[in-house]
Each structure stands twice: as C-alpha cells, then as structure tokens.
Amino acid sequence: MTQEEIINHFLSRAKEIEEQARQQSELADLTEHQLSCLQKIEELKNPLPSVLAKELSITKPTTTALIDKLLKKKVIKKVPSKKDKRAFHLHSTTAGRKMIRLHESVQTEVASRLTKNLNESEKDILGYLLTKVLTEE
C-alpha cells in the first residue's frame, strides 16, 4: 500500500468506527454537521447566530436552518440579548451538553479502537507524527 492509500484507509476506518458508535448511542438523532454546530455553540459560549455562521463558515440561511433543527431537538435554546432585544444568543441545553459529552466519549472510543494494536511507544510516535502533520506552517 502507498502512504496515500494507508492514510485514506485509516481515515475511512476512523469514520466507520465513529459512525457505528454513534448509531449505537443517542447521537444517532444528530447529524455530524449538527454535532459540530452544537460543539461550536458550547465552545463560543452562547454566540449570536451571525457569529456562529462566521465561525462555521456557512451562510446565514444555512445557519438558521441548522439552528431550527437543533431547537426542535431541544439541544439548544434561544436567549434574548440583554443589549439588543431584537437579537438572541444560542445556549446549549442540558440535553445538548449531554450530547457533546457523549460525542467526546465516542471520539475517545474511536481513538482507542484505532490504536488498540499499538504499544505505548508506538502510540507516542503516532501522536508525535499526527501532531507534526497537523501543525500549520
């Protein structure tokens, strides 16, 4: 196998493992895009929709549709802005934060399953190499 084929196989396997784990949990109700949005809302600490759109690099109409779906699933809520009553902030709900924690545990499981055949030294080397690959110049 070439390096490119190995990397593609690794990424495909990671995605497959994550999808299996997601389908066996409450996360099956959320798409990957919705999960990313939910995590970004939590990370940004209650952003305005326009800030969320900018951070996710998506259009405002796409953001609105995504917000509506997350509201229906009761994983976020709208809270009126104290500064501008026409605006609202997005807050994750208790159910939303539970989904975020569950997704983090799924990601931990994926990493564990992908590295289960490696010893500690090999895991350290893999971590070093992945960090190096992901470091922007």
Phi, psi and omega per residue, in radians:
M1 nan 2.475 3.070
T2 -1.382 2.902 3.115
Q3 -1.041 -0.722 -3.137
E4 -1.092 -0.736 3.117
E5 -1.137 -0.686 3.118
I6 -1.108 -0.804 3.140
I7 -1.102 -0.791 3.126
N8 -1.077 -0.712 3.116
H9 -1.131 -0.751 3.114
F10 -1.040 -0.832 -3.121
L11 -1.144 -0.714 3.109
S12 -1.099 -0.748 3.139
R13 -1.118 -0.729 3.115
A14 -1.073 -0.778 -3.137
K15 -1.123 -0.719 3.124
E16 -1.088 -0.806 3.136
I17 -1.106 -0.753 -3.136
E18 -1.120 -0.755 -3.138
E19 -1.101 -0.714 3.095
Q20 -1.069 -0.800 -3.128
A21 -1.143 -0.705 3.125
R22 -1.100 -0.752 -3.099
Q23 -1.156 -0.420 -3.134
Q24 -1.603 0.162 -3.116
S25 -2.293 -3.107 3.096
E26 -1.197 -0.210 -3.124
L27 -1.224 -0.211 -3.123
A28 -1.042 -0.405 -3.138
D29 -1.335 -0.259 -3.106
L30 -1.977 2.410 3.049
T31 -1.349 2.896 3.112
E32 -1.055 -0.681 3.132
H33 -1.125 -0.730 3.113
Q34 -1.145 -0.692 3.086
L35 -1.096 -0.748 3.122
S36 -1.066 -0.736 3.126
C37 -1.115 -0.801 3.127
L38 -1.048 -0.770 3.116
Q39 -1.116 -0.678 -3.137
K40 -1.175 -0.669 3.094
I41 -1.051 -0.779 3.130
E42 -1.150 -0.754 -3.127
E43 -1.103 -0.687 -3.094
L44 -1.428 -0.080 3.105
K45 1.028 1.170 3.005
N46 1.192 1.064 -3.090
P47 -1.356 2.876 2.916
L48 -1.328 2.692 3.121
P49 -0.986 -0.639 -3.138
S50 -1.133 -0.648 3.100
V51 -1.183 -0.726 3.109
L52 -1.070 -0.787 3.132
A53 -1.026 -0.773 -3.140
K54 -1.120 -0.789 -3.116
E55 -1.128 -0.599 -3.135
L56 -1.571 -0.091 -3.104
S57 0.987 0.830 3.078
I58 -2.237 2.819 -3.109
T59 -1.259 2.806 3.113
K60 -1.115 -0.708 3.077
P61 -1.080 -0.671 3.093
T62 -1.128 -0.702 3.112
T63 -1.092 -0.761 3.130
T64 -1.046 -0.786 3.129
A65 -1.091 -0.731 3.135
L66 -1.127 -0.773 3.112
I67 -1.058 -0.779 3.140
D68 -1.030 -0.735 3.129
K69 -1.142 -0.721 3.133
L70 -1.195 -0.602 3.069
L71 -1.127 -0.756 3.124
K72 -1.073 -0.598 -3.136
K73 -1.458 -0.046 3.083
K74 1.071 0.586 3.090
V75 -1.780 -0.186 3.001
I76 -2.392 2.887 3.034
K77 -2.464 2.731 3.081
K78 -1.657 2.339 3.089
V79 -2.182 2.134 -3.124
P80 -1.000 2.485 3.112
S81 -1.237 2.452 3.090
K82 -1.319 -0.476 -3.106
K83 -1.461 -0.638 -3.072
D84 -2.401 1.850 -3.054
K85 -1.132 -0.254 3.090
R86 -1.395 -0.366 -3.077
A87 -1.733 2.862 3.083
F88 -2.504 2.660 3.089
H89 -1.780 2.686 3.116
L90 -1.779 2.219 3.123
H91 -2.115 2.437 3.012
S92 -1.373 2.528 3.118
T93 -1.553 3.083 3.060
T94 -1.012 -0.744 3.113
A95 -1.106 -0.661 3.115
G96 -1.139 -0.764 3.122
R97 -1.146 -0.586 3.071
K98 -1.108 -0.724 3.118
M99 -1.113 -0.689 3.121
I100 -1.096 -0.817 3.117
R101 -1.085 -0.695 3.120
L102 -1.118 -0.726 3.111
H103 -1.128 -0.689 3.090
E104 -1.091 -0.671 3.125
S105 -1.222 -0.577 3.062
V106 -1.126 -0.759 3.127
Q107 -1.114 -0.654 3.080
T108 -1.116 -0.716 3.110
E109 -1.105 -0.718 3.112
V110 -1.038 -0.854 -3.140
A111 -1.057 -0.720 -3.140
S112 -1.120 -0.776 -3.128
R113 -1.192 -0.602 -3.140
L114 -1.253 -0.433 -3.077
T115 -1.939 0.177 -3.052
K116 -1.071 -0.455 -3.126
N117 -1.618 0.130 -3.130
L118 -1.808 2.527 3.018
N119 -1.464 3.056 -3.062
E120 -1.039 -0.710 3.134
S121 -1.089 -0.753 3.130
E122 -1.168 -0.644 3.084
K123 -1.117 -0.709 3.102
D124 -1.089 -0.759 3.135
I125 -1.117 -0.782 3.116
L126 -1.053 -0.781 3.105
G127 -1.037 -0.771 3.116
Y128 -1.066 -0.837 -3.102
L129 -1.136 -0.739 3.122
L130 -1.144 -0.677 3.087
T131 -1.083 -0.749 3.136
K132 -1.121 -0.747 3.135
V133 -1.117 -0.683 -3.053
L134 -1.477 -0.170 3.133
T135 -1.279 2.197 3.126
E136 -1.418 2.495 -3.110
E137 -1.420 nan nan
